[in-house]
């Protein structure tokens, strides 16, 4: 299985803010991992702290 995570961070944000936001996104996703069977084709949108869609994750066959 291959897990793909594609996130677009705000280019205008500072490096510190980008790191903080990405860390929050990764913690949130990891905390909800048990809700997904992680089979080929599974995926979901990813949202930032303002609840704006900033990317997606998906599982694909490797």
PDB file of N, H, CA, C and O in Angstrom:
ATOM      1  N   UNK A   1       0.851  -1.175   0.000  1.00  0.00           N
ATOM      2  CA  UNK A   1       0.000   0.000   0.000  1.00  0.00           C
ATOM      3  C   UNK A   1       0.893   1.233   0.000  1.00  0.00           C
ATOM      4  O   UNK A   1       1.992   1.227   0.555  1.00  0.00           O
ATOM      5  N   UNK A   2       0.403   2.274  -0.625  1.00  0.00           N
ATOM      6  H   UNK A   2      -0.489   2.279  -1.076  1.00  0.00           H
ATOM      7  CA  UNK A   2       1.102   3.555  -0.622  1.00  0.00           C
ATOM      8  C   UNK A   2       0.138   4.602  -0.080  1.00  0.00           C
ATOM      9  O   UNK A   2      -1.010   4.689  -0.513  1.00  0.00           O
ATOM     10  N   UNK A   3       0.616   5.390   0.868  1.00  0.00           N
ATOM     11  H   UNK A   3       1.549   5.320   1.221  1.00  0.00           H
ATOM     12  CA  UNK A   3      -0.172   6.464   1.469  1.00  0.00           C
ATOM     13  C   UNK A   3       0.354   7.783   0.925  1.00  0.00           C
ATOM     14  O   UNK A   3       1.542   8.079   1.057  1.00  0.00           O
ATOM     15  N   UNK A   4      -0.516   8.577   0.316  1.00  0.00           N
ATOM     16  H   UNK A   4      -1.480   8.337   0.208  1.00  0.00           H
ATOM     17  CA  UNK A   4      -0.126   9.860  -0.264  1.00  0.00           C
ATOM     18  C   UNK A   4      -0.841  10.995   0.455  1.00  0.00           C
ATOM     19  O   UNK A   4      -2.058  10.959   0.636  1.00  0.00           O
ATOM     20  N   UNK A   5      -0.082  11.993   0.860  1.00  0.00           N
ATOM     21  H   UNK A   5       0.907  12.022   0.712  1.00  0.00           H
ATOM     22  CA  UNK A   5      -0.618  13.177   1.519  1.00  0.00           C
ATOM     23  C   UNK A   5      -0.130  14.383   0.744  1.00  0.00           C
ATOM     24  O   UNK A   5       1.076  14.595   0.613  1.00  0.00           O
ATOM     25  N   UNK A   6      -1.057  15.174   0.229  1.00  0.00           N
ATOM     26  H   UNK A   6      -2.036  15.002   0.335  1.00  0.00           H
ATOM     27  CA  UNK A   6      -0.724  16.348  -0.572  1.00  0.00           C
ATOM     28  C   UNK A   6      -1.338  17.569   0.096  1.00  0.00           C
ATOM     29  O   UNK A   6      -2.560  17.713   0.133  1.00  0.00           O
ATOM     30  N   UNK A   7      -0.487  18.451   0.625  1.00  0.00           N
ATOM     31  H   UNK A   7       0.506  18.334   0.594  1.00  0.00           H
ATOM     32  CA  UNK A   7      -0.938  19.637   1.353  1.00  0.00           C
ATOM     33  C   UNK A   7      -0.331  20.874   0.701  1.00  0.00           C
ATOM     34  O   UNK A   7       0.852  20.877   0.358  1.00  0.00           O
ATOM     35  N   UNK A   8      -1.119  21.908   0.531  1.00  0.00           N
ATOM     36  H   UNK A   8      -2.079  21.905   0.809  1.00  0.00           H
ATOM     37  CA  UNK A   8      -0.633  23.198   0.052  1.00  0.00           C
ATOM     38  C   UNK A   8      -0.680  24.172   1.216  1.00  0.00           C
ATOM     39  O   UNK A   8      -1.746  24.454   1.764  1.00  0.00           O
ATOM     40  N   UNK A   9       0.493  24.683   1.589  1.00  0.00           N
ATOM     41  H   UNK A   9       1.358  24.453   1.145  1.00  0.00           H
ATOM     42  CA  UNK A   9       0.581  25.639   2.692  1.00  0.00           C
ATOM     43  C   UNK A   9       0.610  27.058   2.143  1.00  0.00           C
ATOM     44  O   UNK A   9       1.060  27.286   1.020  1.00  0.00           O
ATOM     45  N   UNK A  10       0.139  27.993   2.923  1.00  0.00           N
ATOM     46  H   UNK A  10      -0.226  27.808   3.835  1.00  0.00           H
ATOM     47  CA  UNK A  10       0.099  29.403   2.540  1.00  0.00           C
ATOM     48  C   UNK A  10       1.511  29.927   2.301  1.00  0.00           C
ATOM     49  O   UNK A  10       2.321  29.974   3.226  1.00  0.00           O
ATOM     50  N   UNK A  11       1.803  30.315   1.078  1.00  0.00           N
ATOM     51  H   UNK A  11       1.145  30.277   0.327  1.00  0.00           H
ATOM     52  CA  UNK A  11       3.144  30.819   0.734  1.00  0.00           C
ATOM     53  C   UNK A  11       3.503  32.078   1.519  1.00  0.00           C
ATOM     54  O   UNK A  11       4.679  32.327   1.784  1.00  0.00           O
ATOM     55  N   UNK A  12       2.506  32.867   1.891  1.00  0.00           N
ATOM     56  H   UNK A  12       1.551  32.665   1.676  1.00  0.00           H
ATOM     57  CA  UNK A  12       2.767  34.122   2.603  1.00  0.00           C
ATOM     58  C   UNK A  12       3.058  33.902   4.088  1.00  0.00           C
ATOM     59  O   UNK A  12       3.545  34.803   4.771  1.00  0.00           O
ATOM     60  N   UNK A  13       2.759  32.706   4.579  1.00  0.00           N
ATOM     61  H   UNK A  13       2.364  31.974   4.024  1.00  0.00           H
ATOM     62  CA  UNK A  13       2.973  32.416   6.005  1.00  0.00           C
ATOM     63  C   UNK A  13       4.466  32.261   6.298  1.00  0.00           C
ATOM     64  O   UNK A  13       5.250  31.883   5.427  1.00  0.00           O
ATOM     65  N   UNK A  14       4.835  32.556   7.523  1.00  0.00           N
ATOM     66  H   UNK A  14       4.198  32.863   8.231  1.00  0.00           H
ATOM     67  CA  UNK A  14       6.231  32.375   7.940  1.00  0.00           C
ATOM     68  C   UNK A  14       6.543  30.880   8.020  1.00  0.00           C
ATOM     69  O   UNK A  14       5.636  30.050   8.081  1.00  0.00           O
ATOM     70  N   UNK A  15       7.822  30.551   8.018  1.00  0.00           N
ATOM     71  H   UNK A  15       8.559  31.225   7.969  1.00  0.00           H
ATOM     72  CA  UNK A  15       8.233  29.153   8.139  1.00  0.00           C
ATOM     73  C   UNK A  15       7.703  28.556   9.435  1.00  0.00           C
ATOM     74  O   UNK A  15       7.285  27.398   9.462  1.00  0.00           O
ATOM     75  N   UNK A  16       7.718  29.334  10.502  1.00  0.00           N
ATOM     76  H   UNK A  16       8.057  30.275  10.481  1.00  0.00           H
ATOM     77  CA  UNK A  16       7.213  28.863  11.792  1.00  0.00           C
ATOM     78  C   UNK A  16       5.721  28.559  11.720  1.00  0.00           C
ATOM     79  O   UNK A  16       5.270  27.537  12.238  1.00  0.00           O
ATOM     80  N   UNK A  17       4.946  29.447  11.076  1.00  0.00           N
ATOM     81  H   UNK A  17       5.312  30.277  10.655  1.00  0.00           H
ATOM     82  CA  UNK A  17       3.503  29.224  10.953  1.00  0.00           C
ATOM     83  C   UNK A  17       3.212  28.011  10.070  1.00  0.00           C
ATOM     84  O   UNK A  17       2.292  27.243  10.353  1.00  0.00           O
ATOM     85  N   UNK A  18       3.998  27.835   8.993  1.00  0.00           N
ATOM     86  H   UNK A  18       4.745  28.458   8.762  1.00  0.00           H
ATOM     87  CA  UNK A  18       3.809  26.663   8.122  1.00  0.00           C
ATOM     88  C   UNK A  18       4.071  25.387   8.902  1.00  0.00           C
ATOM     89  O   UNK A  18       3.301  24.431   8.805  1.00  0.00           O
ATOM     90  N   UNK A  19       5.146  25.361   9.674  1.00  0.00           N
ATOM     91  H   UNK A  19       5.771  26.137   9.753  1.00  0.00           H
ATOM     92  CA  UNK A  19       5.473  24.176  10.471  1.00  0.00           C
ATOM     93  C   UNK A  19       4.382  23.895  11.499  1.00  0.00           C
ATOM     94  O   UNK A  19       3.999  22.742  11.695  1.00  0.00           O
ATOM     95  N   UNK A  20       3.889  24.920  12.146  1.00  0.00           N
ATOM     96  H   UNK A  20       4.200  25.857  11.987  1.00  0.00           H
ATOM     97  CA  UNK A  20       2.824  24.763  13.149  1.00  0.00           C
ATOM     98  C   UNK A  20       1.558  24.200  12.505  1.00  0.00           C
ATOM     99  O   UNK A  20       0.943  23.278  13.040  1.00  0.00           O
ATOM    100  N   UNK A  21       1.171  24.757  11.352  1.00  0.00           N
ATOM    101  H   UNK A  21       1.671  25.506  10.918  1.00  0.00           H
ATOM    102  CA  UNK A  21      -0.051  24.312  10.673  1.00  0.00           C
ATOM    103  C   UNK A  21       0.099  22.875  10.177  1.00  0.00           C
ATOM    104  O   UNK A  21      -0.820  22.070  10.330  1.00  0.00           O
ATOM    105  N   UNK A  22       1.232  22.551   9.593  1.00  0.00           N
ATOM    106  H   UNK A  22       1.979  23.204   9.468  1.00  0.00           H
ATOM    107  CA  UNK A  22       1.441  21.188   9.116  1.00  0.00           C
ATOM    108  C   UNK A  22       1.447  20.210  10.286  1.00  0.00           C
ATOM    109  O   UNK A  22       0.887  19.119  10.180  1.00  0.00           O
ATOM    110  N   UNK A  23       2.065  20.581  11.386  1.00  0.00           N
ATOM    111  H   UNK A  23       2.520  21.468  11.472  1.00  0.00           H
ATOM    112  CA  UNK A  23       2.043  19.734  12.572  1.00  0.00           C
ATOM    113  C   UNK A  23       0.635  19.492  13.071  1.00  0.00           C
ATOM    114  O   UNK A  23       0.296  18.372  13.451  1.00  0.00           O
ATOM    115  N   UNK A  24      -0.191  20.530  13.076  1.00  0.00           N
ATOM    116  H   UNK A  24       0.084  21.441  12.767  1.00  0.00           H
ATOM    117  CA  UNK A  24      -1.585  20.384  13.508  1.00  0.00           C
ATOM    118  C   UNK A  24      -2.331  19.438  12.572  1.00  0.00           C
ATOM    119  O   UNK A  24      -3.072  18.565  13.023  1.00  0.00           O
ATOM    120  N   UNK A  25      -2.133  19.618  11.267  1.00  0.00           N
ATOM    121  H   UNK A  25      -1.531  20.327  10.901  1.00  0.00           H
ATOM    122  CA  UNK A  25      -2.803  18.754  10.284  1.00  0.00           C
ATOM    123  C   UNK A  25      -2.394  17.299  10.500  1.00  0.00           C
ATOM    124  O   UNK A  25      -3.249  16.413  10.507  1.00  0.00           O
ATOM    125  N   UNK A  26      -1.105  17.045  10.677  1.00  0.00           N
ATOM    126  H   UNK A  26      -0.411  17.764  10.671  1.00  0.00           H
ATOM    127  CA  UNK A  26      -0.629  15.673  10.855  1.00  0.00           C
ATOM    128  C   UNK A  26      -1.143  15.063  12.158  1.00  0.00           C
ATOM    129  O   UNK A  26      -1.515  13.889  12.177  1.00  0.00           O
ATOM    130  N   UNK A  27      -1.172  15.830  13.242  1.00  0.00           N
ATOM    131  H   UNK A  27      -0.871  16.783  13.226  1.00  0.00           H
ATOM    132  CA  UNK A  27      -1.697  15.314  14.510  1.00  0.00           C
ATOM    133  C   UNK A  27      -3.185  14.985  14.386  1.00  0.00           C
ATOM    134  O   UNK A  27      -3.636  13.951  14.879  1.00  0.00           O
ATOM    135  N   UNK A  28      -3.949  15.866  13.728  1.00  0.00           N
ATOM    136  H   UNK A  28      -3.583  16.706  13.328  1.00  0.00           H
ATOM    137  CA  UNK A  28      -5.383  15.649  13.569  1.00  0.00           C
ATOM    138  C   UNK A  28      -5.628  14.382  12.750  1.00  0.00           C
ATOM    139  O   UNK A  28      -6.447  13.544  13.128  1.00  0.00           O
ATOM    140  N   UNK A  29      -4.924  14.246  11.639  1.00  0.00           N
ATOM    141  H   UNK A  29      -4.259  14.926  11.332  1.00  0.00           H
ATOM    142  CA  UNK A  29      -5.123  13.077  10.795  1.00  0.00           C
ATOM    143  C   UNK A  29      -4.741  11.809  11.545  1.00  0.00           C
ATOM    144  O   UNK A  29      -5.491  10.834  11.532  1.00  0.00           O
ATOM    145  N   UNK A  30      -3.592  11.811  12.193  1.00  0.00           N
ATOM    146  H   UNK A  30      -2.982  12.604  12.204  1.00  0.00           H
ATOM    147  CA  UNK A  30      -3.132  10.634  12.923  1.00  0.00           C
ATOM    148  C   UNK A  30      -4.127  10.247  14.019  1.00  0.00           C
ATOM    149  O   UNK A  30      -4.346   9.063  14.274  1.00  0.00           O
ATOM    150  N   UNK A  31      -4.719  11.233  14.655  1.00  0.00           N
ATOM    151  H   UNK A  31      -4.541  12.195  14.448  1.00  0.00           H
ATOM    152  CA  UNK A  31      -5.694  10.953  15.705  1.00  0.00           C
ATOM    153  C   UNK A  31      -6.966  10.327  15.189  1.00  0.00           C
ATOM    154  O   UNK A  31      -7.692   9.683  15.947  1.00  0.00           O
ATOM    155  N   UNK A  32      -7.251  10.505  13.906  1.00  0.00           N
ATOM    156  H   UNK A  32      -6.661  11.028  13.290  1.00  0.00           H
ATOM    157  CA  UNK A  32      -8.465   9.939  13.311  1.00  0.00           C
ATOM    158  C   UNK A  32      -8.191   8.711  12.455  1.00  0.00           C
ATOM    159  O   UNK A  32      -9.096   8.210  11.788  1.00  0.00           O
ATOM    160  N   UNK A  33      -6.974   8.229  12.466  1.00  0.00           N
ATOM    161  H   UNK A  33      -6.240   8.637  13.009  1.00  0.00           H
ATOM    162  CA  UNK A  33      -6.567   7.104  11.635  1.00  0.00           C
ATOM    163  C   UNK A  33      -7.455   5.883  11.834  1.00  0.00           C
ATOM    164  O   UNK A  33      -7.748   5.166  10.878  1.00  0.00           O
ATOM    165  N   UNK A  34      -7.880   5.645  13.056  1.00  0.00           N
ATOM    166  H   UNK A  34      -7.641   6.228  13.833  1.00  0.00           H
ATOM    167  CA  UNK A  34      -8.686   4.453  13.347  1.00  0.00           C
ATOM    168  C   UNK A  34     -10.053   4.460  12.658  1.00  0.00           C
ATOM    169  O   UNK A  34     -10.729   3.431  12.645  1.00  0.00           O
ATOM    170  N   UNK A  35     -10.477   5.583  12.089  1.00  0.00           N
ATOM    171  H   UNK A  35      -9.928   6.419  12.100  1.00  0.00           H
ATOM    172  CA  UNK A  35     -11.768   5.667  11.405  1.00  0.00           C
ATOM    173  C   UNK A  35     -11.713   5.138   9.975  1.00  0.00           C
ATOM    174  O   UNK A  35     -12.753   4.991   9.333  1.00  0.00           O
ATOM    175  N   UNK A  36     -10.520   4.852   9.470  1.00  0.00           N
ATOM    176  H   UNK A  36      -9.675   4.971   9.991  1.00  0.00           H
ATOM    177  CA  UNK A  36     -10.352   4.467   8.075  1.00  0.00           C
ATOM    178  C   UNK A  36      -9.768   3.065   7.956  1.00  0.00           C
ATOM    179  O   UNK A  36      -8.834   2.723   8.682  1.00  0.00           O
ATOM    180  N   UNK A  37     -10.303   2.248   7.049  1.00  0.00           N
ATOM    181  H   UNK A  37     -11.061   2.526   6.458  1.00  0.00           H
ATOM    182  CA  UNK A  37      -9.746   0.912   6.866  1.00  0.00           C
ATOM    183  C   UNK A  37      -8.410   0.924   6.102  1.00  0.00           C
ATOM    184  O   UNK A  37      -7.698  -0.079   6.085  1.00  0.00           O
ATOM    185  N   UNK A  38      -8.079   2.044   5.481  1.00  0.00           N
ATOM    186  H   UNK A  38      -8.658   2.860   5.496  1.00  0.00           H
ATOM    187  CA  UNK A  38      -6.836   2.198   4.726  1.00  0.00           C
ATOM    188  C   UNK A  38      -6.696   1.142   3.636  1.00  0.00           C
ATOM    189  O   UNK A  38      -5.690   0.439   3.548  1.00  0.00           O
ATOM    190  N   UNK A  39      -7.722   1.054   2.819  1.00  0.00           N
ATOM    191  H   UNK A  39      -8.540   1.626   2.891  1.00  0.00           H
ATOM    192  CA  UNK A  39      -7.718   0.170   1.658  1.00  0.00           C
ATOM    193  C   UNK A  39      -7.498   1.007   0.406  1.00  0.00           C
ATOM    194  O   UNK A  39      -7.715   2.219   0.406  1.00  0.00           O
ATOM    195  N   UNK A  40      -7.067   0.345  -0.655  1.00  0.00           N
ATOM    196  H   UNK A  40      -6.891  -0.639  -0.655  1.00  0.00           H
ATOM    197  CA  UNK A  40      -6.864   1.017  -1.930  1.00  0.00           C
ATOM    198  C   UNK A  40      -8.105   1.829  -2.302  1.00  0.00           C
ATOM    199  O   UNK A  40      -9.221   1.308  -2.313  1.00  0.00           O
ATOM    200  N   UNK A  41      -7.898   3.093  -2.603  1.00  0.00           N
ATOM    201  H   UNK A  41      -6.992   3.516  -2.595  1.00  0.00           H
ATOM    202  CA  UNK A  41      -8.996   3.973  -2.981  1.00  0.00           C
ATOM    203  C   UNK A  41      -9.517   4.844  -1.853  1.00  0.00           C
ATOM    204  O   UNK A  41     -10.193   5.840  -2.110  1.00  0.00           O
ATOM    205  N   UNK A  42      -9.218   4.494  -0.613  1.00  0.00           N
ATOM    206  H   UNK A  42      -8.668   3.685  -0.405  1.00  0.00           H
ATOM    207  CA  UNK A  42      -9.648   5.333   0.511  1.00  0.00           C
ATOM    208  C   UNK A  42      -8.955   6.688   0.434  1.00  0.00           C
ATOM    209  O   UNK A  42      -7.841   6.792  -0.080  1.00  0.00           O
ATOM    210  N   UNK A  43      -9.607   7.712   0.938  1.00  0.00           N
ATOM    211  H   UNK A  43     -10.511   7.627   1.355  1.00  0.00           H
ATOM    212  CA  UNK A  43      -9.014   9.035   0.966  1.00  0.00           C
ATOM    213  C   UNK A  43      -9.993  10.045   1.520  1.00  0.00           C
ATOM    214  O   UNK A  43     -11.162   9.742   1.759  1.00  0.00           O
ATOM    215  N   UNK A  44      -9.493  11.251   1.719  1.00  0.00           N
ATOM    216  H   UNK A  44      -8.543  11.497   1.525  1.00  0.00           H
ATOM    217  CA  UNK A  44     -10.340  12.300   2.272  1.00  0.00           C
ATOM    218  C   UNK A  44      -9.666  13.651   2.080  1.00  0.00           C
ATOM    219  O   UNK A  44      -8.446  13.735   1.934  1.00  0.00           O
ATOM    220  N   UNK A  45     -10.464  14.689   2.083  1.00  0.00           N
ATOM    221  H   UNK A  45     -11.454  14.620   2.201  1.00  0.00           H
ATOM    222  CA  UNK A  45      -9.928  16.049   2.040  1.00  0.00           C
ATOM    223  C   UNK A  45      -9.231  16.351   3.361  1.00  0.00           C
ATOM    224  O   UNK A  45      -9.549  15.752   4.389  1.00  0.00           O
ATOM    225  N   UNK A  46      -8.280  17.279   3.331  1.00  0.00           N
ATOM    226  H   UNK A  46      -8.021  17.765   2.496  1.00  0.00           H
ATOM    227  CA  UNK A  46      -7.558  17.722   4.522  1.00  0.00           C
ATOM    228  C   UNK A  46      -7.822  19.212   4.683  1.00  0.00           C
ATOM    229  O   UNK A  46      -7.765  19.968   3.713  1.00  0.00           O
ATOM    230  N   UNK A  47      -8.111  19.630   5.910  1.00  0.00           N
ATOM    231  H   UNK A  47      -8.157  19.016   6.698  1.00  0.00           H
ATOM    232  CA  UNK A  47      -8.472  21.016   6.191  1.00  0.00           C
ATOM    233  C   UNK A  47      -7.468  21.655   7.149  1.00  0.00           C
ATOM    234  O   UNK A  47      -6.874  20.980   7.990  1.00  0.00           O
ATOM    235  N   UNK A  48      -7.291  22.961   7.004  1.00  0.00           N
ATOM    236  H   UNK A  48      -7.773  23.509   6.320  1.00  0.00           H
ATOM    237  CA  UNK A  48      -6.403  23.683   7.916  1.00  0.00           C
ATOM    238  C   UNK A  48      -7.184  24.125   9.150  1.00  0.00           C
ATOM    239  O   UNK A  48      -8.351  23.771   9.316  1.00  0.00           O
ATOM    240  N   UNK A  49      -6.534  24.894  10.007  1.00  0.00           N
ATOM    241  H   UNK A  49      -5.586  25.181   9.872  1.00  0.00           H
ATOM    242  CA  UNK A  49      -7.180  25.316  11.260  1.00  0.00           C
ATOM    243  C   UNK A  49      -8.325  26.302  11.045  1.00  0.00           C
ATOM    244  O   UNK A  49      -9.124  26.531  11.953  1.00  0.00           O
ATOM    245  N   UNK A  50      -8.411  26.891   9.842  1.00  0.00           N
ATOM    246  H   UNK A  50      -7.762  26.705   9.105  1.00  0.00           H
ATOM    247  CA  UNK A  50      -9.545  27.758   9.496  1.00  0.00           C
ATOM    248  C   UNK A  50     -10.639  26.980   8.774  1.00  0.00           C
ATOM    249  O   UNK A  50     -11.590  27.569   8.262  1.00  0.00           O
ATOM    250  N   UNK A  51     -10.501  25.642   8.734  1.00  0.00           N
ATOM    251  H   UNK A  51      -9.728  25.164   9.150  1.00  0.00           H
ATOM    252  CA  UNK A  51     -11.449  24.743   8.080  1.00  0.00           C
ATOM    253  C   UNK A  51     -11.528  24.979   6.568  1.00  0.00           C
ATOM    254  O   UNK A  51     -12.567  24.751   5.948  1.00  0.00           O
ATOM    255  N   UNK A  52     -10.425  25.435   5.990  1.00  0.00           N
ATOM    256  H   UNK A  52      -9.581  25.620   6.493  1.00  0.00           H
ATOM    257  CA  UNK A  52     -10.320  25.552   4.532  1.00  0.00           C
ATOM    258  C   UNK A  52      -9.638  24.295   4.014  1.00  0.00           C
ATOM    259  O   UNK A  52      -8.672  23.813   4.606  1.00  0.00           O
ATOM    260  N   UNK A  53     -10.152  23.759   2.891  1.00  0.00           N
ATOM    261  H   UNK A  53     -10.936  24.150   2.410  1.00  0.00           H
ATOM    262  CA  UNK A  53      -9.522  22.590   2.309  1.00  0.00           C
ATOM    263  C   UNK A  53      -8.152  22.961   1.770  1.00  0.00           C
ATOM    264  O   UNK A  53      -8.031  23.884   0.964  1.00  0.00           O
ATOM    265  N   UNK A  54      -7.121  22.253   2.206  1.00  0.00           N
ATOM    266  H   UNK A  54      -7.220  21.503   2.861  1.00  0.00           H
ATOM    267  CA  UNK A  54      -5.751  22.553   1.798  1.00  0.00           C
ATOM    268  C   UNK A  54      -5.066  21.376   1.123  1.00  0.00           C
ATOM    269  O   UNK A  54      -3.888  21.454   0.776  1.00  0.00           O
ATOM    270  N   UNK A  55      -5.786  20.306   0.940  1.00  0.00           N
ATOM    271  H   UNK A  55      -6.744  20.243   1.222  1.00  0.00           H
ATOM    272  CA  UNK A  55      -5.191  19.141   0.288  1.00  0.00           C
ATOM    273  C   UNK A  55      -6.040  17.911   0.503  1.00  0.00           C
ATOM    274  O   UNK A  55      -7.231  17.983   0.805  1.00  0.00           O
ATOM    275  N   UNK A  56      -5.377  16.775   0.334  1.00  0.00           N
ATOM    276  H   UNK A  56      -4.410  16.717   0.088  1.00  0.00           H
ATOM    277  CA  UNK A  56      -6.079  15.503   0.475  1.00  0.00           C
ATOM    278  C   UNK A  56      -5.079  14.397   0.751  1.00  0.00           C
ATOM    279  O   UNK A  56      -3.880  14.547   0.512  1.00  0.00           O
ATOM    280  N   UNK A  57      -5.590  13.284   1.257  1.00  0.00           N
ATOM    281  H   UNK A  57      -6.564  13.163   1.451  1.00  0.00           H
ATOM    282  CA  UNK A  57      -4.787  12.083   1.384  1.00  0.00           C
ATOM    283  C   UNK A  57      -5.522  10.970   0.666  1.00  0.00           C
ATOM    284  O   UNK A  57      -6.739  11.021   0.484  1.00  0.00           O
ATOM    285  N   UNK A  58      -4.759   9.957   0.258  1.00  0.00           N
ATOM    286  H   UNK A  58      -3.771   9.915   0.406  1.00  0.00           H
ATOM    287  CA  UNK A  58      -5.379   8.809  -0.372  1.00  0.00           C
ATOM    288  C   UNK A  58      -4.448   7.601  -0.257  1.00  0.00           C
ATOM    289  O   UNK A  58      -3.238   7.733  -0.068  1.00  0.00           O
ATOM    290  N   UNK A  59      -5.047   6.440  -0.375  1.00  0.00           N
ATOM    291  H   UNK A  59      -6.029   6.332  -0.529  1.00  0.00           H
ATOM    292  CA  UNK A  59      -4.316   5.180  -0.370  1.00  0.00           C
ATOM    293  C   UNK A  59      -4.398   4.599  -1.764  1.00  0.00           C
ATOM    294  O   UNK A  59      -5.474   4.525  -2.358  1.00  0.00           O
ATOM    295  N   UNK A  60      -3.255   4.187  -2.280  1.00  0.00           N
ATOM    296  H   UNK A  60      -2.381   4.247  -1.798  1.00  0.00           H
ATOM    297  CA  UNK A  60      -3.206   3.560  -3.606  1.00  0.00           C
ATOM    298  C   UNK A  60      -2.403   2.270  -3.502  1.00  0.00           C
ATOM    299  O   UNK A  60      -1.550   2.119  -2.627  1.00  0.00           O
ATOM    300  N   UNK A  61      -2.690   1.354  -4.399  1.00  0.00           N
ATOM    301  H   UNK A  61      -3.383   1.476  -5.109  1.00  0.00           H
ATOM    302  CA  UNK A  61      -1.898   0.120  -4.441  1.00  0.00           C
ATOM    303  C   UNK A  61      -0.484   0.473  -4.857  1.00  0.00           C
ATOM    304  O   UNK A  61      -0.280   1.350  -5.696  1.00  0.00           O
ATOM    305  N   UNK A  62       0.481  -0.197  -4.281  1.00  0.00           N
ATOM    306  H   UNK A  62       0.315  -0.910  -3.599  1.00  0.00           H
ATOM    307  CA  UNK A  62       1.875   0.119  -4.630  1.00  0.00           C
ATOM    308  C   UNK A  62       2.397  -0.793  -5.716  1.00  0.00           C
ATOM    309  O   UNK A  62       3.550  -0.665  -6.128  1.00  0.00           O
TER     310      UNK A  62
END
